[in-house]
Amino acid sequence: MGKFHFTETAIPGVMVIEPTVFGDARGYFMETYHKEEFAAAGIDKEFVQDNQSKSSRGVLRGLHFQTENTQGKLVRVTKGEVYDVAVDCRPGSATYGKWVGVTLSEENKKMFYIPEGFAHGFLVLSDEAEFCYKCTDVYNPNAEGGIPYNDPTVGVEWPDCGCPHKLSAKDEKHTPFAQQEFEYFKKYL
């Protein structure tokens, strides 16, 4: 039996991953990544960078992508709870412009895999959240891009977090989905 349960979402290639948690009165242990098991499930990627962020309730980060050094991401929450979203930005894809979301928390210990060619973002639902993610390429500040979190073409249905959304100045200025061509993502079909 594998240590992970992989569930493909409504968008092929985007997966929810549930690790096997071994716990007792002392606490718990779980693997968060195993190269061979992930490859057997179709996630045969090399991760080259690990990131961690801490945010408060209502912080909405995204929807981000890179036009160069395009990143696939394996994300999880170690403290608190977030709603995590992937948007298909691959022109010609049957799910182009569609999105999927999943609640990730320290309690459910789920992970979310977002392949290259997708925009990614999350909303913090708890008082505080710590968010960890592995990336398949390095961060390139000169290749940043994004879609407005409330873009009507995409129509992400963000859950109620109990307060107004808190966005960065950069995230308030993204170009609408319908005005972007995403030609650089065609290679990920």
URRA-V858389 format. One record per residue. N is the residue number from 0. PHI is phi in degrees with one decimal (* if undefined). Layout:
((N PHI) (N PHI))
This chain:
((0 *) (1 -72.8) (2 -89.7) (3 -134.2) (4 -114.0) (5 -103.0) (6 -124.5) (7 -74.9) (8 -84.8) (9 -65.8) (10 -109.7) (11 -53.8) (12 97.3) (13 -90.2) (14 -128.8) (15 -98.9) (16 -121.3) (17 -114.6) (18 -78.1) (19 -80.5) (20 -108.0) (21 -103.2) (22 -132.4) (23 -153.0) (24 -61.0) (25 -83.6) (26 143.8) (27 -148.8) (28 -138.7) (29 -155.0) (30 -86.6) (31 -107.3) (32 -162.5) (33 -146.1) (34 -50.7) (35 -67.0) (36 -68.2) (37 -66.5) (38 -62.5) (39 -63.3) (40 -90.6) (41 99.1) (42 -103.7) (43 -101.7) (44 -120.9) (45 -98.3) (46 -91.8) (47 -118.2) (48 -150.8) (49 -113.6) (50 -129.6) (51 -144.8) (52 -133.3) (53 -127.3) (54 -143.7) (55 -100.1) (56 -50.4) (57 89.0) (58 -66.7) (59 -120.7) (60 -109.0) (61 129.4) (62 -93.7) (63 -104.6) (64 -156.9) (65 -122.4) (66 -81.4) (67 -128.8) (68 50.0) (69 -57.4) (70 -109.6) (71 -88.1) (72 -133.8) (73 -113.8) (74 -114.0) (75 -158.5) (76 -114.5) (77 -102.1) (78 -148.2) (79 86.2) (80 -150.8) (81 -135.5) (82 -105.5) (83 -109.4) (84 -131.8) (85 -122.8) (86 -119.8) (87 -73.2) (88 -113.6) (89 -94.1) (90 -55.5) (91 92.5) (92 -71.5) (93 -64.2) (94 -113.8) (95 -55.1) (96 82.7) (97 -87.8) (98 -134.4) (99 -135.4) (100 -138.4) (101 -149.3) (102 -85.8) (103 -114.7) (104 -149.6) (105 -66.0) (106 -76.7) (107 -81.9) (108 56.4) (109 -68.1) (110 -122.3) (111 -134.2) (112 -106.2) (113 -115.9) (114 -72.2) (115 -60.6) (116 96.1) (117 -123.2) (118 -89.3) (119 -137.9) (120 -161.4) (121 -150.2) (122 -120.7) (123 -82.4) (124 -101.1) (125 -101.7) (126 -57.1) (127 -153.3) (128 -144.0) (129 -113.6) (130 -119.9) (131 -119.4) (132 -153.0) (133 -98.4) (134 -123.6) (135 -86.0) (136 -149.1) (137 -80.6) (138 -69.7) (139 -126.7) (140 -63.1) (141 -81.9) (142 -119.4) (143 -67.0) (144 -146.3) (145 -169.2) (146 -124.0) (147 -56.2) (148 -60.3) (149 -108.8) (150 -59.1) (151 -68.4) (152 -66.6) (153 -82.7) (154 69.6) (155 -60.0) (156 -98.7) (157 -73.2) (158 -72.1) (159 -73.9) (160 -101.7) (161 89.0) (162 -161.5) (163 -63.9) (164 -68.0) (165 -113.6) (166 -116.2) (167 -74.2) (168 -59.0) (169 -64.2) (170 -71.4) (171 -82.7) (172 -117.6) (173 -65.8) (174 -76.1) (175 -56.2) (176 -52.5) (177 -64.8) (178 -97.5) (179 -109.3) (180 -101.6) (181 57.4) (182 -56.7) (183 -65.5) (184 -97.8) (185 -59.6) (186 -67.8) (187 -96.8) (188 -74.9))
